[in-house]
């Protein structure tokens, strides 16, 4: 193991760079397996790791539970020096204040997620890919060797970076709207534990984040495909030729906030804070015929009988996207809408329809169809 000689009285080690949200578990100090005292010498007091929340995010109705909605990261730019007696020490990461109850959803990195003041929105904190709260199971042993002290790392790795990440996440349905207050989120602490606890970082989240979560209104669409002569159809796979527009109108939509905050940097007392929205909002649509699918790879649905008038035979209705590509029924399709931050905005998904001959023998008659359009908000 590497060794370093120091003055007989003390041993110093430095923590420089990323700050890994070291949070002290309240239970850690009850029966420590470590011995020796430590104190900070540079700086002389714990670092204040404040993160300011700001901005807006739109949480789609159909965003899956567990989706990371927003992340803010703190890095410390200041070297931290801790002086310790001979002994054994460990790092601890803890959540010192948790204003809201624990969430039922569990993050993938071992962290504990907590509810916030917005229904359906939770938070968890992590450091160096490890969720909080966490006690680093490795230890630093500082032992006498003649007139010198020798620092050795026992098992595992001591995380000596000072950085941490706060993730805002969807934890349940439905999601509420309003202002997510930094005061509703946990506070954290980083420390070195021996006979005493040398606190090196106190961290809190300030400011607020506006949460938007609602859908657009979508009126029913009636489309007249017109009257056609049977002579327009020349056989199986032929069509009436001219597409008719099927506009799917979305009215009174919410503001969609996407990547506006990514890579935004601010300075906080010599510490760097970055924050960002992690994914752009989007709207998908799926088309489900009320009748059966006649020709799936061509987006053709069977006609619908009204039970009174004769229905044409050997004919179906073909639907396509705005580029003329046949619709894949009962599957999610990208709308391609350019969503903006305009509140109560209006959008249109432009589809198309026409008649398509499905049988070798086709007969005239009523030729109606119907389908359900389902919108997915992400």
Secondary structure, 3 states (H helix, E strand, C coil): CCCCCCCCCCEEEEECCCECCCCCCCCHHHCCCCECCEEEEECCCCEECCEEECCEEECCCCCCCCCEEEEEEEECCCCEEEEECCEEEEEEEEEEECCCCECCCCCCCCCCCEECCCCCEEEEEEECCEECCEECCCCEEEEEECCEEEEEECCCCCCCCEEEEEEEEECCCCCCCEEEEHHHCCEEEEEEECCCEEEEEEECEEEEEEEECCCCECCCCCCCCCCCCHHHCCCCCCECCCCEEEEEEEEEECCCCCCCCCCEEEEECCEEEEEEECCCCCEEEEEEECCCEEEHHHCEEECECCCCCCECECEEEEEECCCCCECCCCCCEECCCCCCCCCCEEEEEEEEEEEEECCCCCECCECECCEEEEEEEC
